[in-house]
Amino acid sequence: MSVTTTEESLATRIEEALRHRFSERSAAAERYGNEFVGLWRAAEEHALGGKLIRPRLLLDLTHALAPAPLTADETRTAIDVAAHVELLHFAFLLHDDVIDGDLMRRRRPNLIGALVAEHAARPTEAALHWARSSAILLGDLLLSSAVLGFARADVMPEARDRLLGLLEQTIFETVAGEHADVALSDGIIAPDLRTILSTSAYKTSTYSFVLPLRAAAVLADSSTATEEYLAMIGLHLGLAYQLQDDLLSVFGDPEEHGKDPFSDLREGKETAIIAYARMTSQWDDIELHFGRPDLSPTDGAAARDRLRECGSETFVRGLVQEHLDATDAALLEAEADGLPPAAGQVLRTLASRVGSRSR
């Protein structure tokens, strides 16, 4: 029996699947004490309500790749896998916030910030240690949940092996990317453009784009050749997305994207913007403001203007377009090799959104 679904109903069903996972864990946590129950309830509050970009992409592409309309059971399986992709995303966010020492995300307390506020009127060393330890442990549990979710997917054994191999590679590469990102931030490795781009590919492209695209191919029983095309497309789209994110963080409208406009400069974040600036005569003036936690709005605006004047903004916008062009070229090749037109449309719509995003 085939099933007709809308984008809105699929998003609702993903939310329901996630809520069910957290409700199960909250109930199971009761025997281990109120603090553990509270951790799972806080996790549910912070994990739900997002845009669900990755799971929705997985579902849209699975429907587009499938040779026939998905049955109710096939849709349920795809939703379950998509929900576990979102759990993986939240696990990575938790660990990322610990590494970066962040208490806020999108202008509101993240899970760590919420736990600190719950247990102390103001941040204390003990409260921060408690909250960060909680985030690490919860992230570990969510990583294991994602692995078990893929392992329990209601698919044929060959498809399960493909999914698990994909998940293993995704986690390995994402951790490698995060490890390199910390090394860049701490000056352990040189911040050259090649290293920065490869770090972005591993840290962002692999799990945000390549994973949902390739998982869709597996669930739709597409060929390994199609899966390889999708991996290439996901790599280019992920790099374009990350480069756009870097541009928005420095040159974008904070009212649109909701971020501190100078946070990357205060943090001393090594991006393609900074890698290019290092090669120009303006770098000495920019370096005065780079990595200063006390950077004022006035000095931040001055550094941003220098980055624009030295050509960094134009250079990185060019890189974004290069990766969007590479996406289009890979799409044309994939379509010539049998990629369904509906799948090409899903991917072109995604590329258009990446190229025009303002937040």
N, C-alpha and C positions, 0 to 999 in steps of 0.2 A: 504494500500500500504506500503510495507516495504521499508526501505531506507538503502543503503550501505554507510558506512562512514569510513574514515581512521582516525588514531590518529591525523594526522596533520590537517585534515579538522575540526575535533571536536575542537581542540585547537583554530583554527581560528574563529570558530563560537562562542566559549566562549568569545574570545577577542571582537568580534563584538557585542555580547550581552552586555558586560561591557561598551564598548565605547558608545553604544546606551543609556545606563542608564545615563552616565555622560553627554552626549550631551543634553539629555532631561533636566537634572537638571541645566546645564549651561544656557540653553535657558530660563528656568523658573526663574532663578536667576536675569535676566536682569532688571526686574522691581524693584529689591531691591538694586541696586547700583553696581558699577564696582568692589568694593572690594569683594563682595559676588560672582560675576561671576568669578573673579580671583581665589578665593578659590576653586571653583569646577574645573576650568581648571587645577590648580596645582594638585588637587587630581587625576584627570584623568592621568596626566603625571606620577605620582608616583605609582598609583595603577596598571597600565598596564605594560606589558613587562616582568612580572615575569614568574616563572616556571609553575604556575597554578596547583600545585601538588594536592590540595584538589578537585577542580572541575573536573580535569581529572580522578582522582581516582573514584569519584562518577560516572562519565559517563562510564568508563571502566567496573566497577562492575555492573552497571545497565544493560548494554548490555549482560554481562556474566550471570547474574541471570535470565534474562527474558526468559520465556519458548518458545518464538518465536521472530523473528527479530522485533525490534521496528519499529513502523510506523513513518512516517514523523512528525505527531503531537506529538507522544510520545517522539520522540527525541528532538523536540523543547521544550517540557515541561521539560525534564531532563536537557537540556542546560540552561534553565531559572533558575531552582532551583540551578544548579551548579554555575551559575554566582552570585547568591545571597549568596552562601556559601563563595565565594571569597570576596564579599563586607563585609561580617561579619569578615573575616580574616583581611582585611585592617582596619576596625574599631578597632579591638583589637590592631593592631600594632600602630595605632595613640595614643590610650590611654596608651599603654605600653611605648611609647617614651616620653610621658608627665611625667609619673610616674618615669621613669629612668633618666629624664633630658637629653636625648640624642638628638643630632643635626645631627648625622650621622647614616647611615645604609648601610652596604656593601660598605664602602669606598666612599660613596657619600652622599651629604646632604639629609636627610630625608625631609618630608614635612615641619616640623618645621624649620629645618635649611635653607631650600629654602625660606620660608617666611621671616625669619630674614634677610637673605642676600638681599632680594628684597626691604626691607624697611629701612635697615641701613647698612652703610659701615662696621661696626663692631657690634657685639652683644651688645645691651644696655638693661637695665632692661625693658624699655617700649616695645622694639621690641620683646624681649623674651616673655613677658606677652601676647602681641598681637598674636604671632605665636602659643604659647601653648594653649591659649584660642581658637584660630581658630581650632586647632587639636582636642580639646575636643568636640567642637560643631559639627564639621564635623563627628567625630566618633559617636556621638549621632544620627546624621541624617542617617548615614550608617547602624547603628544598627536597626533603625526603618524601613529603606528600606528593610533590610533582612527579618524582620518579615512580612512586607507587601508582599514581594515577595513570601514567603512561603504560606501566606494566600490566595494569588491570583493564586496559581498554578492550572493548568487545570487538576485536578485529581478528583476522586470520593470523596464525603464528608468524608468517613471513612479514606481514605488515607490522606486527608488534616488535619484531626484531629491528625493522627499519626505524620505527619510532624511538625505540630505546637507544639505538646507535646515534640517532640524530640528537636526542636529549643529552647523551653523554658528551658528544662533541660540543654542543652548545654550552654546557656548564663549564667544560674545560677551557674553551676559548674565551668565554666571558670573564672567567677568573684570571686568565692570562692577561686580558685587556685591562682589567682593574689593577692588577699587580703592576703592569707597566705604567698605568696612569699615576699611581702613587709614586713610582720611581721617578717619573717626570716631575711631579710636584715637589718632591724632596731633593731634586738635583742629583739623583743617583745615576741617571742616564741622560745623555745629551738631548736637548729638545729640538732636534731637527725635524723638518717637515715630514720626511718619510716615516719616522718613528711615530709621530703624532697621528698621522693618517692610519697607520696600521693598528695603533692602539684604539682609535675610534672604530675601526672596522670590527675588531674583536669585542670591544666593550658594548657597542651600540648595534651595529648591523646584525651580528650573529643571533642575538636572542630577540631583538625587536622586529626584525624583518625576515632574515633567512629562516629562522625556526618556524614561524607561522606559515610561510609560503611552502616550505618543504613538507611540513606536517600535513598541509592541505593536499599536496600531491600524493602522499602516502594514503590518506583517508579516501581519496577519490580513485585510488588504484591506478594512478598515472604511471607512465614509464619512468625509468631511472634517468633517461635523457631529459624528460620534462622537468624532473626534480633538479637536475644539474643546471638547466636554464634558469629555474626559479632561484637557485642559490646565487647565481651570478647577478640576477636582477635585484635580489634582496641585499646583496653586498653594496651595489651602487646606490640603491635607494636609502640604505642606512647611512652611508657616508654623506649623501646629500642632506639627509635629515639632520645629522649631527653638525655639519658645517653651517646649516641654516640656524640651528640652535645657538651656535657660537656667535653668529652674526647678530641674532636677536638679543642675546645677552649683553652685547656691547653697544650696538647701533639701533636696536629696536625701541619701540615705545613701551615703557614699563606699564603704562595703563592698559596696554593690550595684552602683554605676556605675563604680567603680574610678578615679575622678578625684580630684585634689586638691580638697577641698571649698571652698577659698578662692582658687583660681587665677584665676577671673574678677575677683574683687575686687583681687587683687594686680596683675593685668595692667591694671586699669582698663578692662575691657571694657564698651563701651556697648551695653546690652541694653534691652529693654522694661522690665525690672525697675528698672533705674537711671533710665530716662526718666521713669517714674512717680514714683519717689522724689524726683527733682529738683523736682517740683511740690508737695511736702509740707513741712510744718514740721520734719520729722525730718532733712531733707537736710544741714543743717550738721553734725550729729553723724555722719552716714554718710560725708560727704565727707572727714572727717579720716582715714578708713581706706581710702578708695577710691584705687586706683592706687599703693599702697605696696608695692614689691617685698619689703620686710622685714616685711610684715604677720604678726603672731604669731597662733597659733591662738586665743588669748584675745580679741585685738582683732577677729579675723575673726568669731568667734562673736558678739561684741557688735554688729558691723555687720550680720550676718545677722539678729539679733534685731530690730534697728531697722528693717530692710527689711520684716520680717514685720509689725511693729507699725504701720508707716506705711501698710500696705495693698498694698504692691507684689505680694506673693505672691498675694493674692486677686484683684487686678486682672489679673495675667498668666494665672492659671488661668481667669479669665473669658474672656480673649482666646482661649485654647486651645479652650474650649468653643464660642465663636463660630465658629471656623474648622471645627470638627468638625460643627457644625450646618449651616454653609454647604456642607460636603462632602455631607452627607445630602440637603440640598435639591437640589443639582446632580445627585446620583445619581437621585433620584426623577424629575427632569425628563428626564434621559437615558434612563431606563427607559421613561418614557412615550413617548419618541421612538424606541424600538426597541433600546436597549442590552440585550444578552442577559442573562438572569437569572444565569447563571454568572459573568459579568463583574461584575455588581452584588455578588455574594457575595464575590468576590475583594477588591473595593474596600472593602466593609463590614468584612471581616476585618482588612484593613490599617488602616482607621480605628480599629477597636477596639484594635489593638495600639499605635497611636500614642497614643491617649487613656489607656491604662493602663500605659505603659512606666515602668519604674523604673531603667533604665540605658541 
